[in-house]
């Protein structure tokens, strides 16, 4: 997954403004307690980060984006 695709999904899921807040402020256990921004900066695969977001907010992510 390209980073641009990742951010498109984040923006669609959370809204453009809130997506950046989620990425910067919320730690995710599946990412070893890192934020989305930290995980991506550490070189984590964008698909792995996206799937961690999907598992963390299953009721928020549209089903068609869970892949």
Secondary structure, DSSP 4 states (H G I P E B T S, - for coil): --HHHHHHHHHHHH-HHHHHHHHHH-EEGGGTTEEHHHHHHTT--HHHHHHHHHHHTTTTS-GGG--
